[in-house]
Amino acid sequence: MLIVTTNDIPGYRIDAVLGEVMGMTVRSANIGANFVAGIRALGGGEVNEYTKLVYESRQQVMERMWNQATERGANAIVACRFDTGDIAAQFSEVCCYGTAVVAVPLAEGEPGATPQSINHAKQGGR
């Protein structure tokens, strides 16, 4: 499945818009990670414990969004965005959302075709 932040996909024609899809999670670091992160923050630099938490959260919400899109019959998501927020002082909300679409690759000779779409079309595209 193609997931892009743009409103269209170069080399593809959007044949159907299936609606907004999203994934969300609310996370908190465990007490051990918070303690280690607090010590690490004193020295400055990257706080690996929180980087890992945010990365895992983003992967989880993207997977949830992808599952919604797949259930609707989409093969692509356009206008993908992330949003984050805090709930109280200990929780982080991470949301990923976009528009589920059916995108058809443009074949060789079609205006706007790209090497990627041509290859995808040759493989039976969708």
C-alpha positions in Angstrom: 0.0 0.0 0.0 1.2 3.4 -0.9 1.1 6.0 1.9 2.0 9.5 1.0 1.7 13.0 2.6 0.8 14.6 -0.7 -2.8 15.0 -2.0 -2.1 13.0 -5.1 0.4 10.3 -6.2 2.5 11.1 -9.3 1.9 8.5 -12.0 -1.4 7.3 -10.4 -5.0 8.2 -11.1 -7.3 8.2 -8.0 -10.5 6.3 -9.1 -12.2 6.3 -5.7 -12.1 8.1 -2.4 -13.1 5.8 0.4 -13.0 8.3 3.3 -10.8 9.2 6.2 -8.9 6.5 8.0 -6.9 6.9 11.2 -5.0 5.1 13.9 -4.6 6.3 17.5 -2.8 5.3 20.7 -2.3 6.8 24.1 1.0 5.8 25.6 3.1 6.3 28.7 6.7 5.3 29.4 7.1 2.8 32.2 8.6 4.0 35.5 12.0 2.5 34.8 12.2 4.3 31.4 11.1 7.6 33.0 13.8 7.3 35.7 16.6 6.5 33.2 15.4 9.2 30.8 15.4 11.7 33.7 19.0 10.9 34.5 20.0 11.0 30.8 18.3 14.4 30.4 20.6 15.9 32.9 23.5 15.4 30.5 21.7 16.6 27.5 21.4 14.9 24.1 18.9 12.4 22.8 16.7 10.6 25.3 16.7 7.1 23.7 13.9 5.8 25.9 11.5 8.4 24.7 12.7 8.2 21.1 11.9 4.4 21.1 8.5 5.1 22.6 7.6 7.7 20.0 8.9 5.5 17.1 6.9 2.5 18.3 3.8 4.7 18.8 4.1 6.0 15.2 4.5 2.5 13.8 1.5 1.3 15.7 -0.9 4.1 14.6 0.3 3.8 11.0 -0.5 0.0 11.1 -4.0 0.8 12.5 -4.6 3.3 9.8 -3.4 0.9 7.2 -5.8 -1.8 8.5 -8.8 0.5 8.3 -7.8 1.4 4.7 -7.4 -2.2 3.7 -10.8 -3.1 5.3 -12.4 -0.4 3.0 -10.7 -1.8 -0.1 -8.1 0.9 -0.5 -4.7 0.4 -2.0 -3.3 3.8 -1.0 -3.6 6.6 1.5 -3.1 10.2 0.6 -2.7 13.3 2.7 -1.2 11.3 5.6 -0.6 13.3 8.7 0.5 12.8 12.3 -0.8 14.6 15.3 0.4 14.4 18.9 -0.8 15.7 22.2 -0.4 15.3 25.9 -3.0 14.0 28.3 -2.3 15.0 31.8 1.5 15.1 32.4 2.2 11.4 31.9 0.4 10.3 28.7 1.1 11.1 25.0 -1.5 10.7 22.4 -0.3 9.9 18.8 -2.7 9.9 15.9 -2.1 9.2 12.2 -4.8 10.0 9.7 -5.3 10.3 5.9 -7.7 9.6 3.1 -8.1 6.0 1.8 -8.2 5.8 -1.9 -8.1 3.4 -4.8 -5.1 4.5 -7.0 -4.6 3.1 -10.4 -1.1 3.2 -11.9 -0.7 5.0 -15.2 0.8 2.7 -17.9 3.5 3.5 -20.4 2.3 6.0 -22.9 -0.3 7.5 -20.6 0.2 11.2 -19.8 1.7 11.6 -16.4 3.1 8.0 -16.2 6.2 7.6 -14.1 8.8 4.7 -14.1 7.3 3.5 -10.8 3.7 3.6 -12.2 4.7 1.9 -15.4 6.4 -0.9 -13.6 3.4 -1.2 -11.2 1.0 -1.3 -14.1 3.0 -4.1 -15.8 2.7 -6.2 -12.6 -1.1 -5.8 -12.7 -1.2 -2.7 -10.6 -3.7 -2.1 -7.8 
